[in-house]
Amino acid sequence: MLLPLVMWAVLQSAPGPPVQVVNPLPADCSGDRNTQSCRSFNQLIEGHDKTVLQSTSDDSFACFRPGDDVFFLISFHQATDEKGAFPLVRYHLFKKGVLDDSRVAYGKWTKQSDGSFDFETTKPPPSKQLASNAHSSITNGNVDFSYTFEGVSSRKTEYSVEVRRSTLRFVETYRWPSQKGKGEAPTTYSGSCVSYPK
């Protein structure tokens, strides 16, 4: 319970442009996105859920597992110049329409030779220490997010997700030590996303 409260306080005090919360259009739940997870996302939009509305009011991706009632949101303020660079990437995981996990990655936007900006995780300053071990990388091609948590039987679990911006496809991976203590036993999910560009 303490972790979400600490992250909420950090988000409220973080520097950056104010986010105007608006009610976005529901996701198109046809084709690859004809899933219960997509329908749960739309129910939250229609119910004016604060977390979903804040995330989709920024640059964001809502991604839906095809076989489970699970979806996640990755949101960020895409830098267009160095003065407007916002140093946080947010991640929210919903299961059966209920918020299950929230993470924040701190970093910086760096201007590339083609004029675009890439995001890389950096260590936050002492005044902005986050109670999170999350990492993120954002380029014109991909949006990546990862973190480590304590899973079943107190085993360290490594979670990562990669979203391809051009196709709106994603792959999630969970890795943890095998029961024999050798190697890892990864579990992967893949599916489709919708994009909410600011």
N, C-alpha and C positions, 0 to 999 in steps of 0.2 A: 504494500500500500504506500510505503514511503517513497519508492522510486517514481511513480507517476506524479506525486505531489512535488517532488524536487524538480522533475523535468518541466512540470507546468509552471513553476516559479521562474525557471530559467527562460522558458519561452516568453513569459510575460515581460521579462526585463531585458530580453535580447534586443540589441540595436537593429535597426532595419526599417524598411518602409512599412507603414501600416497596411494591414490586409483588410480589404473591404469584403465582408462576408455576404455572398449572394447565393440565392438558391439556383444551383446548376440544373441543366437538363438531365433527366434520367439517362442511364446508360442504355445503349441498344443491346438488348439481351437476345439477339438472334444469332444464328450460325454457331460459331465456336463459343460464343458467350451465352448460349441458351442453357444457363446453369442456375441452380438455386442460389449460389453465391452472388451472382449478378442481380437476381431478384431481391436478395436481402439488402444489397447495396442500394437499390432503388427505393426500397421501403424506408431506409434510413434517410435518404434524400427527401422523400415525401413527408417524413416525420420531422424534418428540419433538425436532424441530429447535428449538434454543434461541432463535434470533431470532424465529421464528414464535410460539413459546409466550410469549415476553416481550411481543410486540406485542399478541397477542390476550388477554393477561391484563389489559390496560388497555382503555379505550374505543378501539375500533378499527374500521376498515373494510378488508376484503380485497376487491379488485376485479380482475375477470378479463377480459382481452381475448378476444373471441370467435374470432378467426382465428389467434392466435399462442399459443405456450406461454409467456405473459408475464402475470404478475400483480404487483400492488403492495399494500403495506400502509401505511395511515396510522394512527398511534396517538397518543393523548394522554390526559391525566388531566383529564376534564371538571370544571371548577370548580363547586362548589356553594356555596362561601363564599370570601371573600377570603383567609382564612388558609390554606386548603387549595389555593390556586392553584399549579399546577405549570407552570413556564415553558417547557417544551419540547414540540414536536410532532415526531414521528419519521416518516420515510418510508423504506421498503425496497422495492426493485425486484428481482424474481426473473425470470430467463429460463431456461427448460428446467429448472426446479427448483433453480437455483443462484443465490445472491445476487449480483446484478450491480451494484447501487448502493445507498448509504445516505446519507441527508441528515438534518439536524436544523435546525429553525427555533426561534429563541429569541423569546419575547414575553411578553405579559401578558394576563391575563383582566380584563375590565372589566364591572362589574355594570350591567345595563340597567334601564330604568324598569319593565319588567315582572318584574324579579327574576331574569332569566336572565343568563348571562355570555357575552360574546363574546371571542374571542382575536384579537389583532393582533400582528404582528411588531414587535419593538423592538430597539434596539441592545443587545447583551449587555454587562454590566459587564466591566471589564478582567480580572477574575478568572475570567470564564466565556466568554472569546473562543472562538468556534467556527470551525473550519476549514471553513466552509460559507457559501454565499451564498443560503441558502434563505429563503423567505418563506411565511407561512401566515396564513390568516384562517378563523376558525370562528364560525359563528352557529347559531341554531336551524335555519336552512334549509339552509346549505351548509357544506362543508368544502373549502377551497381550499389548494393547495400549489404552489409554483413555485420554480425555480432555473435558473441558467445554467451551461452547461458547454461545453467545447471539443469540437466534433463533428468530422465528417469534414473533411479538408483544413484543419484548425485553424480552422474557422469557428465563431463563437460561436453556440450553439444555446440558445434559450429554451424551457424545458419548463414546462407548467402543467397542472394537473388540477383539476377541479371535481366534487365528489360531492354529489348532491342527497340530503339525509338522508331525506326523505319517501318517495322512490321507489327509493332505493338504485341509482340510475343514475349513470354517470360519463361525462365527456368529457375526454380527454387531448389536448393540442395541443403540437406541436413546431414552432418557428418558427426560420428561419435566413435569412441574406441569400441572395437568388437569385444564380445564376452571373453574371448581367449586372450585379450590384451594385445593382439597383433593386428596392425593395420586399422582400417576404418570400415564401417558399414554404411555407405551413403544411401539416403533416400531422396528421390527427386520428384518434383511435380512440374508440370508445364501447362501453359494455358495462354489466354488472350487478355489484353488490357484495353481500357479506353483512356484517352488522353484528354486532360483539361488544361490546355495552354492558357496562360494568363493574357 
